Structures are given as structure tokens and as C-alpha cells.
């Protein structure tokens, strides 16, 4: 008896699937894309791309600044070496003051030249802002614990 019901159900199912109307109805349904991005996911992707661009620009700027910093350091070292050599032969306070002023002026000129060269490179790249976090849909907050009642 049960075997007959199973055979009958299978036969009815096979007939229903073989009807052309059922197949046609199945193929006309609208397809929904499986990989749709939320606004937050797209913002994260855009942020990652912007960060990669920022890092590249930052590394390039640092590479351009490095020789300028080395030149500034060489000028400061030269000013210090000249000061050390000149101060050894100075015998008066006025001579000492002149050598110290010369050293300070040379170092200030090196810093000014460096700053002007860095400013000529243009503005530093700005770091992109991280997208705001959004809560995942469907996540409910935990209910607050009920206060304990004392007996």
C-alpha cells in the first residue's frame, strides 16, 4: 500500500515537471544579482583603493625629500666643521661672537633652503578618512539584565 503511494507520488511529480507550462514559468522569473555590494562595502573598497594611492604618493614624496634632507644635513655639518676650525683660532669675544653668528646664519640658511625646496614639491598627500562603521542588519541588541530582587 505504501509502495503504491510512493510510486503514485513519483509519477505525479514526473508528469508535473514534464509539462511545458511549468518549465516556461520557471525560466521567466527575474534574476537577482548574487554579488551586490552594500554602500558600506563599496565605501570600504574605495577606502582601500584610496589608501593604496596615498601610500604610493607618500613614498614618492618621502623619496623626493630624502636628498633635500641630506643636503641640509651636509650644510649643517659643514657649518659646524667651519665653526670648530674657526673657534680654535679666535682670541677675542668679538671674534667669538662673529664665528657663532656665522654658524647660526649658515644653519638657518640651510633650514630655509630645505623648507623652500619641500614647499616647492607641493602639498603632502592627505590620508583618506576611514568609512564609518555601520551595524550589520539583523543584529539585535542584547536585552538589559533585570535587576535582582532581594528577598
C-alpha positions, 0 to 999 in steps of 0.5 A: 500500500505504501509502495503504491503511494510512493510510486503514485507520488513519483509519477505525479511529480514526473508528469508535473515537471514534464509539462511545458507550462511549468518549465516556461514559468520557471525560466521567466522569473527575474534574476537577482544579482548574487554579488551586490555590494552594500554602500558600506562595502563599496565605501570600504573598497574605495577606502582601500583603493584610496589608501593604496594611492596615498601610500604610493604618493607618500613614498614618492614624496618621502623619496623626493625629500630624502636628498633635500634632507641630506643636503641640509644635513651636509650644510649643517655639518659643514657649518659646524666643521667651519665653526670648530676650525674657526673657534680654535683660532679666535682670541677675542669675544668679538671674534667669538661672537662673529664665528657663532653668528656665522654658524647660526646664519649658515644653519638657518640658511640651510633650514630655509633652503630645505623648507623652500625646496619641500614647499616647492614639491607641493602639498603632502598627500592627505590620508583618506578618512576611514568609512564609518562603521555601520551595524550589520542588519539583523543584529539585535541588541542584547536585552538589559539584565533585570535587576535582582530582587532581594528577598 
